[in-house]
Amino acid sequence: MQQHPLRKSVQNKKANGFTFLEALLALLITALLLSFYPLIHHLFERVVQQSELDLTAQWELFLQQSQKDMQFHKKIEVKDNQLFITQPDNKIIQYNLHKTTFRKQSEGKGHEPLLLDVQAIYFQHIDNYLLLKITMANGKERLTRYHTPIRKGGS
Protein backbone atom coordinates (compact mmCIF):
# COMPACT_ATOMS: atom_id res chain seq x y z
CA MET A 1 0.00 0.00 0.00
CA GLN A 2 1.33 3.35 -1.00
CA GLN A 3 1.27 6.35 1.37
CA HIS A 4 -0.18 9.65 0.46
CA PRO A 5 2.61 12.02 -0.78
CA LEU A 6 1.73 14.77 1.76
CA ARG A 7 1.86 12.37 4.67
CA LYS A 8 5.23 11.08 3.53
CA SER A 9 6.78 14.58 3.39
CA VAL A 10 5.50 15.42 6.90
CA GLN A 11 6.96 12.25 8.37
CA ASN A 12 10.38 12.88 6.84
CA LYS A 13 10.77 16.39 8.28
CA LYS A 14 11.67 16.81 11.92
CA ALA A 15 9.57 19.65 13.31
CA ASN A 16 11.25 21.76 16.01
CA GLY A 17 8.21 23.74 17.12
CA PHE A 18 6.01 23.79 20.19
CA THR A 19 3.29 21.25 20.58
CA PHE A 20 -0.18 22.41 21.41
CA LEU A 21 0.24 21.11 24.98
CA GLU A 22 3.51 23.02 25.47
CA ALA A 23 1.92 26.23 24.21
CA LEU A 24 -1.02 25.80 26.60
CA LEU A 25 1.35 25.16 29.51
CA ALA A 26 3.37 28.30 28.70
CA LEU A 27 0.16 30.33 28.47
CA LEU A 28 -1.05 28.96 31.82
CA ILE A 29 2.24 29.83 33.56
CA THR A 30 2.18 33.34 32.07
CA ALA A 31 -1.42 33.86 33.21
CA LEU A 32 -0.57 32.70 36.74
CA LEU A 33 2.42 35.02 36.98
CA LEU A 34 0.41 37.98 35.68
CA SER A 35 -2.41 37.26 38.13
CA PHE A 36 0.04 37.62 41.05
CA TYR A 37 1.38 40.98 39.85
CA PRO A 38 -1.39 43.14 41.44
CA LEU A 39 -0.93 41.37 44.77
CA ILE A 40 2.84 41.83 44.74
CA HIS A 41 2.48 45.46 43.65
CA HIS A 42 -0.01 46.12 46.47
CA LEU A 43 2.30 44.53 49.05
CA PHE A 44 5.23 46.61 47.81
CA GLU A 45 3.15 49.81 48.10
CA ARG A 46 2.20 48.88 51.68
CA VAL A 47 5.86 48.40 52.59
CA VAL A 48 6.70 51.83 51.16
CA GLN A 49 3.80 53.44 53.06
CA GLN A 50 4.88 51.76 56.29
CA SER A 51 8.44 53.00 55.89
CA GLU A 52 7.10 56.54 55.37
CA LEU A 53 5.05 56.21 58.57
CA ASP A 54 8.12 54.95 60.43
CA LEU A 55 10.15 57.92 59.18
CA THR A 56 7.42 60.35 60.25
CA ALA A 57 7.17 58.76 63.70
CA GLN A 58 10.96 58.86 64.03
CA TRP A 59 10.93 62.56 63.08
CA GLU A 60 8.15 63.41 65.55
CA LEU A 61 9.94 61.61 68.37
CA PHE A 62 13.15 63.45 67.52
CA LEU A 63 11.33 66.82 67.62
CA GLN A 64 9.86 66.10 71.05
CA GLN A 65 13.17 64.98 72.49
CA SER A 66 15.19 67.86 71.05
CA GLN A 67 12.57 70.39 72.20
CA LYS A 68 12.85 68.97 75.72
CA ASP A 69 16.66 69.32 75.63
CA MET A 70 16.41 72.94 74.52
CA GLN A 71 13.60 73.94 76.84
CA PHE A 72 15.74 74.84 79.86
CA HIS A 73 19.07 75.57 78.22
CA LYS A 74 21.70 77.84 79.67
CA LYS A 75 23.55 78.33 76.40
CA ILE A 76 23.15 77.16 72.79
CA GLU A 77 26.11 77.19 70.44
CA VAL A 78 26.65 76.01 66.86
CA LYS A 79 30.22 75.03 65.90
CA ASP A 80 31.33 73.10 62.82
CA ASN A 81 27.74 72.15 62.03
CA GLN A 82 27.32 70.61 65.48
CA LEU A 83 24.93 71.83 68.14
CA PHE A 84 26.06 72.24 71.75
CA ILE A 85 23.42 72.80 74.44
CA THR A 86 24.63 73.73 77.91
CA GLN A 87 22.08 72.78 80.55
CA PRO A 88 21.59 74.71 83.83
CA ASP A 89 23.69 72.05 85.65
CA ASN A 90 26.52 72.78 83.11
CA LYS A 91 26.03 69.40 81.43
CA ILE A 92 26.72 69.73 77.70
CA ILE A 93 24.51 67.93 75.19
CA GLN A 94 25.90 67.64 71.69
CA TYR A 95 23.94 66.92 68.49
CA ASN A 96 25.98 65.84 65.46
CA LEU A 97 26.02 63.69 62.36
CA HIS A 98 28.20 60.58 62.44
CA LYS A 99 28.25 58.86 59.04
CA THR A 100 24.48 58.47 58.37
CA THR A 101 23.30 58.65 61.99
CA PHE A 102 22.16 61.91 63.56
CA ARG A 103 22.99 61.41 67.21
CA LYS A 104 22.98 62.98 70.65
CA GLN A 105 25.87 62.80 73.11
CA SER A 106 25.95 63.87 76.74
CA GLU A 107 29.26 65.16 78.06
CA GLY A 108 30.97 63.69 74.98
CA LYS A 109 30.30 60.15 76.18
CA GLY A 110 28.34 57.47 74.39
CA HIS A 111 25.76 58.30 71.80
CA GLU A 112 22.04 58.02 71.34
CA PRO A 113 20.90 57.62 67.72
CA LEU A 114 18.04 60.00 66.98
CA LEU A 115 17.59 59.74 63.22
CA LEU A 116 18.92 57.10 60.84
CA ASP A 117 19.74 57.33 57.11
CA VAL A 118 20.61 61.03 57.26
CA GLN A 119 22.59 62.45 54.37
CA ALA A 120 23.28 65.98 55.67
CA ILE A 121 22.42 68.38 58.49
CA TYR A 122 22.57 72.14 58.73
CA PHE A 123 22.32 74.22 61.91
CA GLN A 124 21.96 77.98 62.01
CA HIS A 125 21.44 80.05 65.16
CA ILE A 126 19.92 83.45 64.42
CA ASP A 127 18.84 85.74 67.27
CA ASN A 128 16.32 83.77 69.34
CA TYR A 129 15.86 80.97 66.83
CA LEU A 130 17.71 77.83 65.91
CA LEU A 131 17.12 76.51 62.40
CA LEU A 132 17.70 72.82 61.71
CA LYS A 133 17.57 71.39 58.20
CA ILE A 134 18.04 67.65 57.70
CA THR A 135 18.37 65.91 54.34
CA MET A 136 17.47 62.24 54.50
CA ALA A 137 19.14 59.55 52.38
CA ASN A 138 16.03 59.33 50.16
CA GLY A 139 16.46 63.04 49.30
CA LYS A 140 13.57 64.34 51.41
CA GLU A 141 14.31 67.39 53.50
CA ARG A 142 13.00 68.10 56.97
CA LEU A 143 13.10 71.58 58.43
CA THR A 144 12.34 72.77 61.92
CA ARG A 145 12.81 75.94 63.90
CA TYR A 146 13.24 76.18 67.65
CA HIS A 147 12.56 79.27 69.71
CA THR A 148 15.62 79.72 71.92
CA PRO A 149 15.16 82.78 74.13
CA ILE A 150 18.28 84.29 75.64
CA ARG A 151 18.86 83.08 79.19
CA LYS A 152 20.85 84.89 81.84
CA GLY A 153 24.47 83.78 81.71
CA GLY A 154 24.31 82.55 78.12
CA SER A 155 23.05 83.22 74.63
C-alpha positions in Angstrom: 0.0 0.0 0.0 1.3 3.4 -1.0 1.3 6.3 1.4 -0.2 9.6 0.5 2.6 12.0 -0.8 1.7 14.8 1.8 1.9 12.4 4.7 5.2 11.1 3.5 6.8 14.6 3.4 5.5 15.4 6.9 7.0 12.3 8.4 10.4 12.9 6.8 10.8 16.4 8.3 11.7 16.8 11.9 9.6 19.6 13.3 11.3 21.8 16.0 8.2 23.7 17.1 6.0 23.8 20.2 3.3 21.3 20.6 -0.2 22.4 21.4 0.2 21.1 25.0 3.5 23.0 25.5 1.9 26.2 24.2 -1.0 25.8 26.6 1.3 25.2 29.5 3.4 28.3 28.7 0.2 30.3 28.5 -1.0 29.0 31.8 2.2 29.8 33.6 2.2 33.3 32.1 -1.4 33.9 33.2 -0.6 32.7 36.7 2.4 35.0 37.0 0.4 38.0 35.7 -2.4 37.3 38.1 0.0 37.6 41.1 1.4 41.0 39.9 -1.4 43.1 41.4 -0.9 41.4 44.8 2.8 41.8 44.7 2.5 45.5 43.6 0.0 46.1 46.5 2.3 44.5 49.0 5.2 46.6 47.8 3.2 49.8 48.1 2.2 48.9 51.7 5.9 48.4 52.6 6.7 51.8 51.2 3.8 53.4 53.1 4.9 51.8 56.3 8.4 53.0 55.9 7.1 56.5 55.4 5.1 56.2 58.6 8.1 55.0 60.4 10.1 57.9 59.2 7.4 60.3 60.2 7.2 58.8 63.7 11.0 58.9 64.0 10.9 62.6 63.1 8.1 63.4 65.6 9.9 61.6 68.4 13.1 63.5 67.5 11.3 66.8 67.6 9.9 66.1 71.1 13.2 65.0 72.5 15.2 67.9 71.1 12.6 70.4 72.2 12.9 69.0 75.7 16.7 69.3 75.6 16.4 72.9 74.5 13.6 73.9 76.8 15.7 74.8 79.9 19.1 75.6 78.2 21.7 77.8 79.7 23.6 78.3 76.4 23.2 77.2 72.8 26.1 77.2 70.4 26.6 76.0 66.9 30.2 75.0 65.9 31.3 73.1 62.8 27.7 72.2 62.0 27.3 70.6 65.5 24.9 71.8 68.1 26.1 72.2 71.8 23.4 72.8 74.4 24.6 73.7 77.9 22.1 72.8 80.6 21.6 74.7 83.8 23.7 72.1 85.6 26.5 72.8 83.1 26.0 69.4 81.4 26.7 69.7 77.7 24.5 67.9 75.2 25.9 67.6 71.7 23.9 66.9 68.5 26.0 65.8 65.5 26.0 63.7 62.4 28.2 60.6 62.4 28.2 58.9 59.0 24.5 58.5 58.4 23.3 58.6 62.0 22.2 61.9 63.6 23.0 61.4 67.2 23.0 63.0 70.7 25.9 62.8 73.1 26.0 63.9 76.7 29.3 65.2 78.1 31.0 63.7 75.0 30.3 60.2 76.2 28.3 57.5 74.4 25.8 58.3 71.8 22.0 58.0 71.3 20.9 57.6 67.7 18.0 60.0 67.0 17.6 59.7 63.2 18.9 57.1 60.8 19.7 57.3 57.1 20.6 61.0 57.3 22.6 62.4 54.4 23.3 66.0 55.7 22.4 68.4 58.5 22.6 72.1 58.7 22.3 74.2 61.9 22.0 78.0 62.0 21.4 80.1 65.2 19.9 83.4 64.4 18.8 85.7 67.3 16.3 83.8 69.3 15.9 81.0 66.8 17.7 77.8 65.9 17.1 76.5 62.4 17.7 72.8 61.7 17.6 71.4 58.2 18.0 67.6 57.7 18.4 65.9 54.3 17.5 62.2 54.5 19.1 59.5 52.4 16.0 59.3 50.2 16.5 63.0 49.3 13.6 64.3 51.4 14.3 67.4 53.5 13.0 68.1 57.0 13.1 71.6 58.4 12.3 72.8 61.9 12.8 75.9 63.9 13.2 76.2 67.7 12.6 79.3 69.7 15.6 79.7 71.9 15.2 82.8 74.1 18.3 84.3 75.6 18.9 83.1 79.2 20.8 84.9 81.8 24.5 83.8 81.7 24.3 82.6 78.1 23.0 83.2 74.6 
